[in-house]
Amino acid sequence: MAGRLPKSTHALVVKRCSEGKKPIYHDAILEERPIRPLKTGEILVKMSAVSFNHRDVWIRLGQYPGIRFGSTFGADGAGSVVAAADGNDPLLFKRVFLTPMRGWESDPSAPEAEGLEILGGGSRDGTFADYVVVERDQVIPSPDHLSDVQTSAWPLGGLTAWRAAIVNAGASQGQNILITGIGGGVALLAMQLCLAKGANVYVTSGSDEKIRKAVSLGAKAGVNYKSKDWPSQLADILEKEGDGAGQTKIDAVVDSGGGDIMSRVNKVLKAGGRVVCYGMTANPQIKFTMREVLKNQQLVGSTMGSHKDLIDATAFIVAHRIVPVVSHVLDGFSSAEAGFQLMKRGDQFGKIVIKLEGDGGVKARANL
């Protein structure tokens, strides 16, 4: 076995909160755990940076299915290979990030496995540890133009954004794409991918400041969804930019809210246009009426993506030198609770990252 195998690792694990505690908020406890011997085909990754996702908070709130108490939090993480079962493994001492899911390798439509597994908090331990044992075919080389902090902000959000915006919404040169809830990691990555494709991106947010930041990154314009007439405001913006000659409709919507999204965008979405929904944070149902049917408008569900999608998406961000937006960089697992609180409040614009010992690659650029 090449590389010296440490005996133990610190890991941030989910523990059941006190019986009868209301509201439910499970504990996140830092534990020292032994590192087991590597099996054939496995490597050991020393994590340099890990990132939060909303599901980490939902796990603590008891709102995520399949919680396994005692499992490690986290689906996103980047670091370096420090040991390998195969002494000649070419990945040894290389920078990598972990594939955040299992069960979907390459099928263009849906996972091959009956249940798509996501790392962290459930049947599979996650990334929130100093060292992680992982199958060597479930890591991807980290982009050279990104630091480990930036790379850790990419996998889960990047894969979800790629599948929703590029594969399912089909964003391309000159199209008008609406991305709702800008400020979250997936929405921002979707915006960056669409812009790199040459699309015109419009956004919504409940924060005017987040809209301003999105415009500074390349969005055409945005509207505040707290305004009841935001679809009319967007229609006016599209009309002015179209100048009577250009496209004055939205080609596709990339949405994370659910609820009344179809009725809200009906008038600004072109006939045959798509709403791609990758989450339902506003309401767990979407109303689809005959009005949308008569316009041939489509509603498409989009969850995660395949291993092949992630490889394709990573090659795309390398070619276009895309840098994921990092909102906050926290120092070590001792600051993890601050990350959970930031996620609960929704204060972030981009990803919340915990930086561990060392950070390979270029210096991180964070919007603190």
C-alpha positions as CSV (number, residue, x, y, z in Angstrom):
1,M,0.0,0.0,0.0
2,A,1.5,3.3,-1.1
3,G,1.3,6.3,1.2
4,R,1.3,6.2,5.0
5,L,-2.2,5.4,6.4
6,P,-3.1,7.6,9.4
7,K,-4.7,5.7,12.3
8,S,-7.7,8.0,12.9
9,T,-9.7,10.9,11.5
10,H,-11.9,13.6,13.0
11,A,-15.4,13.4,11.5
12,L,-18.5,15.6,12.0
13,V,-21.4,13.2,12.5
14,V,-25.1,13.5,12.9
15,K,-26.5,12.4,16.4
16,R,-30.1,12.2,17.4
17,C,-31.3,15.1,19.5
18,S,-32.8,14.5,22.9
19,E,-35.9,12.5,23.0
20,G,-39.0,14.7,22.8
21,K,-37.0,17.8,21.9
22,K,-39.2,20.2,19.9
23,P,-38.5,21.6,17.4
24,I,-36.2,18.8,16.2
25,Y,-32.7,19.8,15.6
26,H,-30.3,16.9,15.6
27,D,-26.7,17.4,16.8
28,A,-23.6,17.7,14.8
29,I,-20.8,16.2,16.9
30,L,-17.0,16.0,16.1
31,E,-15.7,12.6,16.8
32,E,-12.4,10.8,16.4
33,R,-12.8,7.6,14.5
34,P,-10.3,4.8,13.3
35,I,-9.5,4.6,9.7
36,R,-10.0,1.1,8.4
37,P,-7.5,-0.7,6.1
38,L,-8.0,0.1,2.4
39,K,-9.6,-2.6,0.2
40,T,-8.7,-3.3,-3.4
41,G,-9.7,-0.3,-5.5
42,E,-9.9,2.1,-2.6
43,I,-7.9,5.3,-1.9
44,L,-7.6,7.6,1.1
45,V,-8.2,11.3,0.5
46,K,-7.0,14.0,2.9
47,M,-9.7,16.6,2.7
48,S,-8.6,20.2,2.3
49,A,-12.0,21.8,2.0
50,V,-15.7,20.7,2.4
51,S,-18.9,22.6,1.5
52,F,-22.4,22.8,3.0
53,N,-25.6,22.1,1.1
54,H,-29.2,22.8,2.2
55,R,-29.6,19.0,2.8
56,D,-27.1,19.2,5.7
57,V,-29.5,21.6,7.5
58,W,-32.6,19.5,6.5
59,I,-30.9,16.5,8.0
60,R,-30.5,18.3,11.4
61,L,-34.2,19.4,11.2
62,G,-35.3,15.8,10.6
63,Q,-36.7,16.8,7.2
64,Y,-34.6,14.6,5.0
65,P,-35.4,10.9,4.2
66,G,-33.1,8.1,5.3
67,I,-31.1,9.8,8.0
68,R,-28.6,7.4,9.6
69,F,-27.5,8.6,13.0
70,G,-23.8,8.3,13.5
71,S,-23.0,8.9,9.8
72,T,-20.8,11.7,8.6
73,F,-22.2,14.9,7.2
74,G,-21.4,16.4,3.8
75,A,-21.6,15.6,0.1
76,D,-19.0,18.0,-1.2
77,G,-15.3,17.9,-0.6
78,A,-11.9,18.2,-2.2
79,G,-8.4,17.2,-1.2
80,S,-5.4,15.1,-2.2
81,V,-4.9,11.3,-2.4
82,V,-2.4,10.3,0.3
83,A,-2.7,6.5,0.2
84,A,-3.9,3.8,-2.2
85,A,-4.5,0.1,-2.0
86,D,-2.6,-0.2,-5.3
87,G,1.0,0.9,-4.8
88,N,1.2,2.1,-8.4
89,D,-2.0,4.0,-8.4
90,P,-1.6,7.1,-10.7
91,L,-3.9,9.1,-8.5
92,L,-1.5,9.0,-5.5
93,F,-0.7,12.5,-4.3
94,K,-3.0,14.1,-6.9
95,R,-5.7,16.6,-6.2
96,V,-9.2,15.2,-6.5
97,F,-12.9,15.9,-5.5
98,L,-15.4,13.2,-4.5
99,T,-18.4,12.2,-6.6
100,P,-21.3,13.3,-4.4
101,M,-23.7,10.4,-5.2
102,R,-23.9,6.7,-6.2
103,G,-26.3,4.9,-8.4
104,W,-26.2,6.9,-11.6
105,E,-23.3,6.3,-13.9
106,S,-24.3,7.3,-17.5
107,D,-27.9,6.7,-18.3
108,P,-29.1,9.9,-20.2
109,S,-32.6,9.9,-18.6
110,A,-32.5,8.7,-15.0
111,P,-30.4,6.7,-12.4
112,E,-29.7,3.1,-13.2
113,A,-30.2,2.2,-9.6
114,E,-33.6,2.2,-8.0
115,G,-32.5,4.6,-5.2
116,L,-30.0,7.4,-5.9
117,E,-27.7,7.7,-2.9
118,I,-26.1,11.0,-1.9
119,L,-23.1,11.1,0.4
120,G,-23.5,12.3,4.0
121,G,-26.0,11.7,6.7
122,G,-27.6,8.6,5.3
123,S,-26.5,5.2,4.0
124,R,-23.1,6.5,3.0
125,D,-20.7,8.5,5.1
126,G,-20.0,12.0,3.8
127,T,-17.1,14.3,3.3
128,F,-17.0,16.2,6.6
129,A,-13.8,14.4,7.9
130,D,-10.1,15.0,7.8
131,Y,-9.6,11.8,5.9
132,V,-12.1,9.9,3.7
133,V,-11.9,6.4,2.3
134,V,-13.4,6.2,-1.2
135,E,-13.5,4.0,-4.3
136,R,-10.8,5.3,-6.7
137,D,-13.3,5.4,-9.5
138,Q,-15.6,7.8,-7.5
139,V,-13.2,10.7,-7.6
140,I,-12.5,13.2,-10.3
141,P,-9.2,15.2,-10.8
142,S,-9.6,18.8,-9.5
143,P,-9.5,21.6,-12.1
144,D,-6.1,23.2,-12.1
145,H,-7.5,26.7,-12.2
146,L,-9.4,26.2,-8.9
147,S,-8.2,26.0,-5.3
148,D,-9.5,23.2,-3.1
149,V,-11.8,25.7,-1.5
150,Q,-13.3,26.6,-4.8
151,T,-13.4,22.9,-6.0
152,S,-15.3,21.9,-2.9
153,A,-18.0,24.4,-3.9
154,W,-18.5,22.6,-7.2
155,P,-19.6,18.9,-7.2
156,L,-23.2,18.6,-5.9
157,G,-24.3,22.0,-6.9
158,G,-22.5,21.9,-10.2
159,L,-23.9,18.5,-11.1
160,T,-27.5,19.6,-10.2
161,A,-27.0,22.9,-12.1
162,W,-25.6,21.2,-15.2
163,R,-28.4,18.7,-15.4
164,A,-31.1,21.3,-14.8
165,A,-29.8,24.2,-17.0
166,I,-27.8,22.5,-19.7
167,V,-29.2,19.0,-20.1
168,N,-32.9,19.6,-19.3
169,A,-33.4,23.3,-20.0
170,G,-31.1,23.1,-23.0
171,A,-29.6,26.6,-22.4
172,S,-27.8,27.8,-25.5
173,Q,-26.5,30.8,-27.4
174,G,-29.0,33.7,-27.5
175,Q,-31.7,32.1,-25.4
176,N,-33.5,33.8,-22.5
177,I,-33.2,31.8,-19.4
178,L,-34.9,32.7,-16.1
179,I,-33.2,31.3,-12.9
180,T,-35.2,31.7,-9.7
181,G,-33.8,32.1,-6.2
182,I,-30.4,33.5,-7.1
183,G,-27.9,33.4,-4.3
184,G,-28.0,29.7,-3.6
185,G,-25.1,27.6,-4.8
186,V,-27.0,25.7,-7.5
187,A,-28.7,28.8,-8.9
188,L,-25.5,30.7,-9.2
189,L,-23.7,27.8,-10.9
190,A,-26.6,27.4,-13.3
191,M,-26.3,31.1,-14.1
192,Q,-22.5,30.8,-14.7
193,L,-23.0,27.8,-16.9
194,C,-25.8,29.5,-18.9
195,L,-23.7,32.6,-19.4
196,A,-20.8,30.5,-20.6
197,K,-23.2,29.0,-23.2
198,G,-24.0,32.5,-24.4
199,A,-27.5,32.6,-23.0
200,N,-29.2,35.8,-21.6
201,V,-29.9,35.2,-18.0
202,Y,-32.6,36.8,-15.9
203,V,-33.0,36.1,-12.2
204,T,-35.3,36.4,-9.2
205,S,-34.5,36.7,-5.6
206,G,-36.1,38.0,-2.4
207,S,-33.1,40.2,-1.9
208,D,-32.4,43.3,-4.1
209,E,-28.7,43.0,-3.0
210,K,-28.4,39.4,-4.4
211,I,-30.0,40.6,-7.6
212,R,-27.4,43.4,-7.9
213,K,-24.6,40.9,-7.3
214,A,-26.0,38.6,-9.9
215,V,-26.1,41.4,-12.5
216,S,-22.5,42.3,-11.6
217,L,-21.6,38.7,-12.5
218,G,-23.4,38.9,-15.9
219,A,-27.1,38.5,-15.5
220,K,-29.2,40.8,-17.7
221,A,-31.6,41.9,-15.0
222,G,-33.6,40.6,-12.0
223,V,-36.9,41.0,-10.2
224,N,-37.8,40.6,-6.5
225,Y,-40.2,37.7,-6.1
226,K,-41.6,39.4,-3.0
227,S,-43.4,41.8,-5.3
228,K,-46.8,40.3,-6.4
229,D,-46.4,41.7,-9.9
230,W,-42.8,40.4,-10.5
231,P,-43.9,38.5,-13.7
232,S,-45.2,41.7,-15.1
233,Q,-42.0,43.5,-14.2
234,L,-40.0,40.8,-16.0
235,A,-42.3,41.1,-19.0
236,D,-41.6,44.8,-19.2
237,I,-37.9,44.2,-19.0
238,L,-38.0,41.7,-21.8
239,E,-40.2,44.0,-23.9
240,K,-37.7,46.9,-23.6
241,E,-34.7,44.7,-24.3
242,G,-36.5,43.2,-27.3
243,D,-37.1,46.6,-28.8
244,G,-40.0,45.2,-30.8
245,A,-37.7,43.0,-32.9
246,G,-36.0,40.5,-30.6
247,Q,-37.1,37.7,-28.5
248,T,-39.4,39.0,-25.7
249,K,-40.2,35.7,-24.1
250,I,-38.3,33.4,-21.7
251,D,-37.2,30.1,-23.4
252,A,-36.7,28.1,-20.2
253,V,-37.0,28.6,-16.4
254,V,-34.6,26.9,-14.0
255,D,-36.5,26.8,-10.7
256,S,-35.9,25.7,-7.1
257,G,-39.2,26.9,-5.5
258,G,-42.1,24.9,-6.9
259,G,-45.5,26.0,-5.8
260,D,-47.2,28.4,-8.3
261,I,-44.2,28.8,-10.6
262,M,-46.1,27.6,-13.7
263,S,-49.0,30.1,-13.3
264,R,-46.5,32.9,-12.5
265,V,-44.4,32.5,-15.6
266,N,-47.1,31.4,-18.0
267,K,-47.3,34.8,-19.8
268,V,-43.5,35.4,-20.0
269,L,-42.7,31.8,-21.0
270,K,-42.8,31.1,-24.7
271,A,-45.1,28.5,-26.3
272,G,-43.3,25.2,-26.0
273,G,-41.0,26.6,-23.3
274,R,-39.8,24.6,-20.3
275,V,-39.8,24.9,-16.5
276,V,-37.1,22.7,-15.1
277,C,-37.7,22.2,-11.3
278,Y,-34.8,20.8,-9.2
279,G,-36.3,21.6,-5.8
280,M,-39.5,22.7,-4.1
281,T,-38.4,25.0,-1.3
282,A,-41.6,27.2,-1.5
283,N,-44.2,24.4,-1.9
284,P,-43.9,20.7,-2.5
285,Q,-46.5,20.8,-5.3
286,I,-46.7,22.5,-8.6
287,K,-50.1,23.2,-10.2
288,F,-50.2,22.4,-13.9
289,T,-53.3,23.5,-15.8
290,M,-54.9,23.4,-19.2
291,R,-53.6,26.9,-19.8
292,E,-50.0,25.4,-19.9
293,V,-51.2,22.5,-22.0
294,L,-52.6,24.7,-24.7
295,K,-49.3,26.6,-24.9
296,N,-47.4,23.3,-25.1
297,Q,-45.4,24.4,-22.1
298,Q,-43.4,21.6,-20.3
299,L,-42.7,20.9,-16.7
300,V,-39.5,18.8,-16.2
301,G,-38.3,17.3,-12.9
302,S,-34.5,17.4,-12.5
303,T,-32.6,15.7,-9.7
304,M,-28.8,15.6,-9.5
305,G,-27.2,14.0,-12.6
306,S,-25.0,11.1,-13.6
307,H,-21.3,10.5,-13.1
308,K,-20.9,11.1,-16.8
309,D,-22.7,14.5,-16.4
310,L,-20.3,15.5,-13.7
311,I,-17.3,14.6,-15.9
312,D,-18.8,16.6,-18.8
313,A,-19.7,19.5,-16.6
314,T,-16.2,19.6,-15.0
315,A,-14.6,19.6,-18.5
316,F,-16.9,22.5,-19.4
317,I,-15.9,24.7,-16.4
318,V,-12.2,24.0,-17.1
319,A,-12.6,25.0,-20.8
320,H,-14.5,28.2,-19.7
321,R,-12.4,28.9,-16.6
322,I,-15.6,29.1,-14.5
323,V,-14.9,29.7,-10.8
324,P,-17.8,28.7,-8.4
325,V,-18.9,31.6,-6.2
326,V,-17.8,31.2,-2.5
327,S,-19.7,33.2,0.0
328,H,-18.0,32.3,3.3
329,V,-14.9,30.4,4.2
330,L,-14.9,29.0,7.7
331,D,-11.8,27.8,9.5
332,G,-11.9,24.1,10.6
333,F,-14.7,21.8,11.9
334,S,-14.8,23.8,15.1
335,S,-16.6,26.5,13.1
336,A,-19.1,24.2,11.5
337,E,-22.0,25.4,13.7
338,A,-21.6,28.9,12.2
339,G,-22.0,27.3,8.7
340,F,-25.2,25.6,9.7
341,Q,-26.6,28.9,11.1
342,L,-25.7,30.7,7.9
343,M,-27.5,28.1,5.8
344,K,-30.6,28.3,8.1
345,R,-30.8,32.1,7.7
346,G,-30.1,32.1,4.0
347,D,-27.5,34.8,4.3
348,Q,-25.1,33.3,1.8
349,F,-24.5,34.4,-1.8
350,G,-22.7,31.3,-3.1
351,K,-21.3,28.3,-1.2
352,I,-20.3,28.1,2.5
353,V,-17.0,26.3,2.8
354,I,-15.0,24.8,5.7
355,K,-11.3,25.1,5.0
356,L,-9.2,22.4,6.6
357,E,-5.4,22.0,6.8
358,G,-3.8,23.1,3.5
359,D,-5.5,24.2,0.3
360,G,-4.0,23.0,-3.0
361,G,-4.1,25.0,-6.2
362,V,-4.5,28.7,-6.7
363,K,-5.5,31.1,-3.9
364,A,-9.2,31.2,-3.2
365,R,-11.3,34.2,-3.9
366,A,-14.1,34.5,-1.5
367,N,-16.9,37.1,-1.1
368,L,-16.8,37.4,2.7
